[in-house]
Amino acid sequence: MIGPEAGSDEEANRERGTDPESAASPLLEVEDLDVHYPITKGLLRREVGRVRAVDGVSFDIERGETFGLVGESGSGKTTAAHSVLGLEEPTGGEVRFDGQSVNELSGAALRAFRRRAQLVVQDPNEAFNPRLTMGEAVAEPLVLHGMEDADRRRAIVEDLLERVGLSAADADRYPHEFSGGEKQRLSIARALVLNPDLIVADEPTSALDGRVQSDVLALLDDVRREFNISILFISHDIDVVRRFCDRVAVMYLGEVVELGPIENVLEFPAHPYTRLLLGSVPSLDPTDQQFERPLTDTVPDPADPPSGCRFHTRCSEIVPPEDVELPWEQWRAVVAFRFTLQAGELPESIAVETADGKLDDATVRDRFDLPATLQDDAVDAGVDQAISAVIAGDLQTARDRLSETVPTVCEQRVPTATEHEAAHSVCCHRYDSTVEAEPRSWER
Ligand SMILES: Nc1ncnc2c1ncn2[C@@H]1O[C@H](COP(=O)(O)OP(=O)(O)OP(=O)(O)O)[C@@H](O)[C@H]1O
């Protein structure tokens, strides 16, 4: 073993989860996790709202598995990761490690957990004290956990440095003498020194260049295999997750919208948000189909998330009301108009022309790809009124008119997780048998 000596075999087995009873359950279980941050106001710090950074998130991680959490910045990945490590107290739900609730751990059990679950952060420059040699830095957790024998610490550190592709002599060098990639290798060595069962890697390669990124990913993969370590891998980059993870959960505004085996989710993405993330990965193949753009680029504020499906304000697959009869392109143009106005993303030219009193119906239609007449009479009338309101500079009336004209189930009901394929679930109304809408086809 790499780290400090364990006690009895039974204890060691229990700690590493290799006794038959604990090995049967996942190493990590995250159940209905909420982390809400209060928004306060005034001297008395009165709570006026909450940032729902993580909202009802559930997933498991098996022993030796690499599980990815992917989503845009602000989707709640880091907050979820910090709760897994017990660094952030959940507002609701539970994190269980080897069957035990992380937030109820204390004394020896808490110390054991701190040993068994380690964090590797994004920026290796922040991870090391410039005044400590790398040997001292990597050995620090051993000291904190009571290993007094300096020769033994040194032997463990030298062995680890070689395992992560550096040399034993590097133990005597200081952080500034290493490149970013080498420092990230050293962070991994430090995470390994206590013989962990779980490594939480928060964007571990996003501060590194392409080639170095691949080397660090390969190293993480090697140590996972060699030591049967589970990895919770956090990234905004779906392509990195594809190369590295066994399963993935896609997060949007604090919620998991799709979860399943990596090849399944990324080859047959069911959720429009997953499709959007995949579409934003540039393809080397020019014959690849271009994906539909989101309705708007504005990511809503997690302190005030949209009702129903949180993605509906950007979703290019948003479900039309049952009584609306429009060709797909017209429906898409109408909802893009609606949610662009709602997000306040009015094109600058329109804002200027409104102020000058020069805006007319044809210009608004042109900017929003709206035809002169829409095929559905009721929608046509509502859009006419909304355009008149935009020309008059009354955006609130325009928004109200459009939300009355094209209400959608996506804003009215919260979608629940539906089984899409084996072990693959998706939260989208298009997969709900009670909603009159089929999933749209996906081709890459
Ligand atoms: N301590 C805090 N107080 C208030 N809001 C917070 C706090 N920490 C995070 N948030 C908010 O919670 C949301 C989720 O943040 P988080 O850092 O978990 O997202 P992320 O997906 O990891 O994004 P990034 O990749 O940018 O770190 C964001 O809107 C963020 O502003």
The ligand as a Tripos MOL2 file, in Angstrom:
@<TRIPOS>MOLECULE
LIG
   31    33     1     0     0
SMALL
NO_CHARGES

@<TRIPOS>ATOM
      1 N1        -20.9090   30.7030   -1.5180 N.pl3     1 LIG1
      2 C1        -21.8150   31.0190   -2.4440 C.ar      1 LIG1
      3 N2        -22.7710   31.9510   -2.1940 N.ar      1 LIG1
      4 C2        -23.6980   32.2650   -3.1220 C.ar      1 LIG1
      5 N3        -23.7640   31.7100   -4.3450 N.ar      1 LIG1
      6 C3        -22.8380   30.7810   -4.6570 C.ar      1 LIG1
      7 C4        -21.8120   30.3860   -3.7370 C.ar      1 LIG1
      8 N4        -21.0330   29.4440   -4.3380 N.ar      1 LIG1
      9 C5        -21.5480   29.2600   -5.5760 C.ar      1 LIG1
     10 N5        -22.6200   30.0640   -5.7610 N.ar      1 LIG1
     11 C6        -23.4690   30.1360   -6.9680 C.3       1 LIG1
     12 O1        -23.9770   28.8310   -7.2040 O.3       1 LIG1
     13 C7        -24.0420   28.5600   -8.6010 C.3       1 LIG1
     14 C8        -23.2780   27.2870   -8.9040 C.3       1 LIG1
     15 O2        -21.8950   27.5380   -8.7520 O.3       1 LIG1
     16 P1        -20.7680   26.4110   -8.9600 P.3       1 LIG1
     17 O3        -19.4180   27.0300   -8.7500 O.co2     1 LIG1
     18 O4        -21.1010   25.2090   -8.1640 O.co2     1 LIG1
     19 O5        -20.9590   26.0670  -10.5080 O.3       1 LIG1
     20 P2        -19.9680   25.3290  -11.4900 P.3       1 LIG1
     21 O6        -20.8270   24.5390  -12.4150 O.co2     1 LIG1
     22 O7        -18.9360   24.5740  -10.7230 O.co2     1 LIG1
     23 O8        -19.3180   26.5270  -12.2670 O.3       1 LIG1
     24 P3        -17.7840   26.8970  -12.4910 P.3       1 LIG1
     25 O9        -17.2960   25.9160  -13.5010 O.co2     1 LIG1
     26 O10       -17.8430   28.3040  -13.0040 O.co2     1 LIG1
     27 O11       -17.1330   26.7860  -11.1430 O.co2     1 LIG1
     28 C9        -23.4900   29.8010   -9.2900 C.3       1 LIG1
     29 O12       -24.5790   30.6180   -9.6730 O.3       1 LIG1
     30 C10       -22.6640   30.4650   -8.2260 C.3       1 LIG1
     31 O13       -22.6370   31.8630   -8.4300 O.3       1 LIG1
@<TRIPOS>BOND
     1     1     2 1
     2     2     3 ar
     3     2     7 ar
     4     3     4 ar
     5     4     5 ar
     6     5     6 ar
     7     6     7 ar
     8     6    10 ar
     9     7     8 ar
    10     8     9 ar
    11     9    10 ar
    12    10    11 1
    13    11    12 1
    14    11    30 1
    15    12    13 1
    16    13    14 1
    17    13    28 1
    18    14    15 1
    19    15    16 1
    20    16    17 2
    21    16    18 1
    22    16    19 1
    23    19    20 1
    24    20    21 2
    25    20    22 1
    26    20    23 1
    27    23    24 1
    28    24    25 2
    29    24    26 1
    30    24    27 1
    31    28    29 1
    32    28    30 1
    33    30    31 1
@<TRIPOS>SUBSTRUCTURE
     1 LIG1         1 GROUP 0 **** ****
